[in-house]
Amino acid sequence: MRRVVVIGGGIIGLAVARELVLRGAEVTVLEKEDRWGAHQTGHNSNVVHAGLYYRPGSFKARMSVAGNHSIVDFAREHGVPVEVCGKLVVATGERELPALGVLAERAAANGVPARLVSPAEAREYEPEVACVRALRVESTAIIDFPAVCAALARSLESAGADLRLNAPALGIRPRAGGGVEVATGDGVVRADALVNCAGLQSDRIARLAGLRPRARIVPFRGEYYELRPERRHLVRGLIYPVPDPALPFLGVHLTRMLDGSVHAGPNAVLALRREGYRWSDVSLGDLAEVARFPGTWRLARRYAFPVGLDEVRRSLSRRRFAASLARLVPAVGPDDIVRHGSGVRAQALLPDGSLVDDFLIETAPDQVHVLNAPSPAATSALEIAKHVADQVGS
């Protein structure tokens, strides 16, 4: 029986482990935190994406469209809360109409059920929305991704997988004759193959394993607000802006959650620590690593002004954050929102300053490294797992 060690216990790592177990492998999962899905999986908007944003034929397009179905089916099978509610992407001015048209074309190319609607039709879904045109996307869903992780872990436990929390990988080396050895605080794990699903730490794990990955992880913090309970009626479902095609993020949006609360966000600012969820979370070592990487400065020259500065201002000002929301729902004001945590996105950056737009998976003998898996990775987790398991078996 083939033995595989998976580093990282977020939704990708657990999904990969499950897929490998289904294919007959003996699997050990190493997670450095004391719980599953502690970072990106546990700090996102819990949206199951439909797949309309992504370049046709890309990993993101193919895997998110397939994942939209497979993750919903998994949730229903395992009793995880999920609701297929659809969403609106709204153009708030005439200048956004060409980009909205491109989204509609991408949706059609990717096989996503979506249609352009008039302002009157949009208000049938969202009475408070402001738009000149909108794209109605039927297959978008909301889900509890941490609960998906818990279900994956239970499935792995039932199958006899070796699941280890509080078990960071401290060293990795190849074994004579093939395979790898991974040092942990509790000893050495020996396996025929290694899969790196370490998210925010994925490039570091790759270097620990002897690779020189072409991309570096640069962390971006996304901050959320939520509507006060008495203002939740302003949003019935999911309302998104037309994204700026020059940027990798979707823009601040409004999402009704499974419990009826309405989250707003996220924005995107450089995190001052790999796992830094607040401005006060600072790591001089992490900052020095970011500063030494030439791609950081090339990215800054491209986006720091005015985009980056505007994001920082919005981070520090509830009024500015509310103004972004009011473009979508004019009735939302600064007094209607309160802070509600944040997440950190592991964004892969190349030395030339370009952001890696697609999922990035690199291989070496007896090793597979998932080096870029931002949104819609949670949506696509079971599909990414199949692709990674294919790489392990090849």
C-alpha positions in Angstrom: 0.0 0.0 0.0 1.3 3.4 -1.0 2.0 5.7 2.0 1.5 9.5 1.5 2.1 12.3 4.0 0.0 15.4 3.5 1.2 18.7 5.0 -1.7 21.1 5.8 -5.1 20.4 7.4 -7.2 23.0 5.6 -9.9 22.0 3.2 -7.5 21.3 0.4 -5.2 19.1 2.5 -8.1 17.1 4.0 -9.8 16.8 0.5 -6.5 15.5 -1.0 -6.1 13.0 1.9 -9.7 11.8 1.4 -9.2 11.3 -2.3 -5.9 9.4 -1.7 -7.6 7.1 0.9 -10.4 6.4 -1.6 -7.7 5.3 -4.0 -6.2 2.9 -1.5 -3.4 4.9 0.0 -2.3 5.0 3.6 -2.3 8.6 4.6 -0.9 10.8 7.4 -2.0 14.4 7.6 0.2 16.9 9.5 -1.4 20.2 10.7 0.6 22.7 12.7 -2.4 24.2 14.4 -4.7 22.7 17.0 -7.7 22.5 14.7 -8.6 21.8 11.1 -9.1 24.7 8.7 -7.6 27.2 11.1 -6.5 29.8 8.5 -7.9 30.4 5.0 -10.6 27.8 5.2 -11.9 29.2 8.5 -11.7 32.8 7.5 -13.5 33.2 4.2 -16.9 34.2 3.0 -18.3 30.7 2.9 -19.5 31.2 -0.7 -19.6 28.3 -3.2 -18.6 30.0 -6.4 -20.2 29.3 -9.8 -17.1 29.7 -12.0 -18.0 32.7 -14.1 -14.9 34.9 -13.3 -12.2 32.7 -14.6 -10.5 32.4 -18.0 -12.2 29.5 -20.0 -10.0 26.4 -20.0 -8.1 27.5 -16.8 -7.8 25.3 -13.8 -10.0 27.8 -11.9 -12.7 27.7 -14.5 -12.8 23.9 -14.9 -12.4 23.1 -11.2 -14.8 25.7 -9.8 -17.6 24.7 -12.2 -17.2 21.1 -11.3 -16.5 21.9 -7.7 -19.7 23.9 -7.4 -21.6 20.6 -7.8 -19.3 18.2 -6.0 -18.9 20.3 -2.8 -22.7 20.9 -2.6 -23.3 17.2 -3.1 -20.7 16.3 -0.4 -22.3 18.8 2.0 -25.8 17.3 1.5 -24.5 13.8 1.8 -22.7 14.6 5.1 -25.3 16.9 6.7 -23.3 20.1 6.3 -25.4 23.2 6.0 -25.6 24.5 2.4 -28.0 26.6 0.4 -28.0 27.2 -3.4 -29.3 30.8 -3.4 -27.8 32.4 -6.5 -26.3 35.9 -6.7 -26.4 39.2 -8.5 -23.3 40.9 -10.1 -24.4 44.5 -10.6 -23.2 47.2 -12.9 -23.8 50.5 -11.0 -22.8 52.7 -14.0 -22.6 52.6 -17.8 -18.8 52.3 -17.7 -19.1 48.9 -16.1 -21.4 47.4 -18.8 -18.6 46.2 -21.1 -17.0 44.3 -18.2 -20.4 42.9 -17.2 -20.9 41.7 -20.7 -17.5 39.9 -20.6 -18.6 38.2 -17.4 -21.7 37.0 -19.1 -19.7 35.6 -22.0 -17.3 33.8 -19.7 -20.2 32.3 -17.8 -21.6 31.0 -21.1 -18.1 29.7 -22.1 -17.6 28.0 -18.7 -21.1 26.4 -18.7 -22.3 28.5 -15.7 -26.1 29.2 -15.6 -26.4 33.0 -15.7 -28.4 35.7 -17.6 -28.3 39.4 -17.9 -31.3 41.1 -16.2 -32.7 44.6 -16.2 -32.7 46.9 -13.1 -36.4 46.1 -12.5 -35.7 42.3 -12.7 -32.7 42.8 -10.4 -34.9 44.5 -7.8 -37.2 41.4 -7.8 -34.3 39.6 -6.3 -32.8 42.5 -4.3 -35.3 45.3 -3.7 -32.7 47.7 -2.4 -30.0 47.2 -5.1 -28.9 50.0 -7.4 -27.8 49.0 -10.9 -28.1 49.8 -14.6 -27.9 46.1 -15.4 -27.1 42.9 -13.6 -26.0 39.3 -14.1 -28.1 36.8 -12.3 -26.0 33.6 -11.4 -28.2 30.7 -10.3 -25.7 28.2 -9.0 -23.8 30.2 -6.4 -24.3 28.8 -2.9 -23.5 29.5 0.7 -22.0 26.8 2.9 -20.2 26.2 6.1 -16.7 25.4 5.0 -15.3 24.7 8.5 -18.1 22.1 8.9 -17.0 20.6 5.5 -13.5 20.3 7.1 -15.0 18.6 10.1 -16.9 16.2 7.9 -13.7 15.4 5.9 -11.8 14.7 9.1 -14.5 12.4 10.3 -14.5 10.5 7.0 -10.7 10.2 7.2 -10.8 9.0 10.8 -13.4 6.3 9.9 -11.1 5.2 7.1 -8.2 4.8 9.4 -6.1 7.8 8.3 -3.4 9.1 10.7 -4.6 12.6 11.5 -2.2 14.8 13.6 -2.9 18.2 15.0 -0.2 20.3 16.6 2.3 18.6 14.3 4.3 21.1 12.2 6.8 19.8 9.6 10.2 20.8 10.9 12.4 19.2 8.2 12.0 17.2 5.0 14.5 15.1 3.2 14.4 12.4 0.5 14.9 8.8 1.5 17.5 6.6 -0.1 15.7 4.5 -2.7 12.7 6.8 -2.9 10.2 8.5 -0.8 10.5 11.2 1.9 11.0 11.6 5.6 9.3 14.5 7.4 10.6 15.4 10.9 8.0 16.6 13.4 8.1 17.3 17.1 7.0 13.8 17.8 9.4 12.0 15.5 9.8 11.2 11.8 7.1 10.3 9.4 8.3 8.1 6.5 6.2 8.0 3.3 6.5 7.1 -0.4 5.2 10.5 -1.4 4.7 14.0 0.0 1.8 16.4 -0.8 2.2 20.0 0.3 -1.1 21.8 1.0 0.2 24.3 3.5 -1.5 27.4 2.1 0.1 30.5 3.6 3.2 28.4 4.3 3.3 26.4 1.1 6.3 28.1 -0.5 8.3 27.6 2.7 7.4 24.0 2.9 8.5 23.6 -0.7 11.8 25.2 0.1 12.1 22.9 3.2 11.7 20.0 0.8 14.5 21.2 -1.4 12.6 22.9 -4.2 13.1 26.5 -5.4 9.5 27.4 -6.3 9.1 30.1 -8.9 6.4 31.9 -6.9 6.5 33.5 -3.4 3.5 33.7 -1.1 2.6 37.3 -0.3 -0.2 37.6 2.3 -3.2 39.9 1.8 -5.6 40.6 4.6 -9.3 40.9 3.8 -11.4 42.6 6.4 -15.1 42.1 6.9 -18.0 44.1 8.4 -21.5 42.9 8.9 -24.8 44.6 8.9 -26.4 45.3 12.2 -29.3 42.9 12.9 -32.0 45.6 12.3 -30.5 46.4 8.8 -30.2 42.8 7.6 -33.4 43.2 5.6 -31.6 45.4 3.1 -29.9 42.3 1.6 -31.8 39.1 0.7 -28.9 37.1 -0.9 -25.5 37.8 -2.5 -24.7 41.1 -4.2 -21.4 41.5 -5.9 -19.8 44.5 -7.9 -18.4 44.1 -11.4 -14.8 43.3 -10.6 -11.9 45.4 -12.0 -10.3 43.1 -14.6 -6.9 44.6 -13.7 -7.1 43.3 -10.1 -7.1 39.7 -8.8 -9.8 40.4 -6.1 -13.6 40.5 -6.6 -14.2 43.7 -4.7 -16.3 44.4 -1.6 -19.6 42.5 -1.7 -22.6 41.7 0.5 -23.4 38.1 1.5 -26.3 36.8 3.5 -24.9 33.9 5.6 -26.7 30.6 6.6 -27.6 32.1 10.0 -29.2 35.1 8.4 -26.4 37.6 9.2 -25.1 39.7 6.3 -21.4 40.0 5.8 -19.7 42.8 3.9 -16.2 42.6 2.4 -13.5 41.8 2.0 -11.1 44.6 1.1 -7.5 43.7 0.4 -4.4 45.1 2.2 -0.9 43.7 2.6 -0.8 41.6 5.8 2.1 42.4 8.1 2.5 38.8 9.0 1.8 35.6 7.1 -1.0 34.8 9.5 -1.7 38.4 10.5 -5.4 39.1 10.9 -5.1 42.6 12.5 -2.9 45.6 11.9 -1.2 44.8 15.2 -0.1 41.3 14.0 3.4 42.1 12.8 6.3 39.8 12.0 9.6 41.5 11.2 10.9 38.3 9.7 7.9 38.0 7.4 8.1 41.6 6.4 11.8 41.3 5.7 11.1 38.3 3.5 8.5 40.2 1.5 10.8 43.2 1.2 13.7 41.0 -0.1 11.6 39.6 -2.9 11.9 41.6 -6.1 8.4 40.8 -7.2 7.1 42.8 -4.2 8.5 46.1 -5.4 7.4 45.5 -9.0 3.9 44.8 -7.7 4.0 47.9 -5.6 5.0 50.1 -8.6 2.0 48.7 -10.4 -0.7 48.9 -7.7 0.4 51.0 -4.7 -1.1 54.2 -6.0 -4.0 54.7 -6.1 -5.3 51.2 -5.6 -3.2 50.1 -2.6 -3.6 53.4 -0.9 -7.4 53.4 -1.4 -7.5 49.9 0.2 -5.6 51.0 3.2 -7.9 54.1 3.6 -10.9 51.8 3.4 -9.4 49.5 6.0 -9.0 52.4 8.4 -12.3 54.1 7.8 -15.7 52.7 8.4 -17.2 55.6 6.4 -15.2 54.7 3.3 -16.0 51.0 3.7 -19.7 51.9 3.9 -19.5 54.1 0.9 -18.2 51.1 -1.2 -21.3 49.1 0.0 -23.6 52.0 -0.8 -22.6 51.8 -4.5 -24.5 48.5 -4.4 -27.2 49.2 -1.8 -27.6 52.9 -1.3 -29.5 52.5 1.9 -26.3 51.2 3.7 -24.6 53.8 5.8 -21.6 53.9 8.2 -23.9 53.4 11.2 -25.3 50.2 9.7 -22.1 48.2 9.8 -19.9 46.7 12.5 -16.5 45.0 12.2 -16.6 41.2 11.8 -13.1 39.7 11.7 -10.8 39.1 8.7 -9.0 36.5 6.6 -5.6 36.3 5.0 -5.3 35.2 1.4 -2.1 33.4 0.3 -1.4 35.1 -3.0 1.4 33.7 -5.1 3.6 36.3 -6.7 6.2 35.9 -9.4 9.6 37.7 -9.5 8.4 40.0 -12.3 5.7 41.3 -9.9 2.8 39.5 -11.6 0.1 37.8 -9.5 -0.4 34.1 -10.3 -3.9 34.1 -11.6 -4.5 30.3 -11.7 -4.0 27.4 -9.3 -0.3 26.6 -9.3 0.9 23.0 -8.6 4.5 22.0 -9.0 6.0 18.5 -8.8 9.3 16.9 -7.9 10.2 13.2 -7.5 7.8 11.8 -4.9 6.5 15.3 -4.2 3.5 17.4 -5.2 3.2 21.1 -4.0 0.0 23.1 -4.2 1.6 26.6 -4.3 -1.3 28.8 -5.3 -4.8 27.9 -4.3 -6.8 31.1 -3.4 -10.5 31.5 -4.0 -12.2 29.6 -5.5 -10.1 26.8 -3.9 -12.5 25.9 -1.2 -15.3 25.6 -3.8 -12.9 23.5 -5.9 -11.4 21.4 -3.1 -12.7 18.0 -4.2 -11.7 18.6 -7.8 -8.2 19.9 -6.9 -7.9 16.7 -4.8 -8.5 14.5 -7.8 -5.9 16.4 -9.8 -3.3 16.2 -7.0 -4.0 12.5 -6.4 -3.4 11.9 -10.2 -0.1 13.6 -9.8 0.8 11.5 -6.8 0.0 8.3 -8.7 1.8 9.2 -11.9 
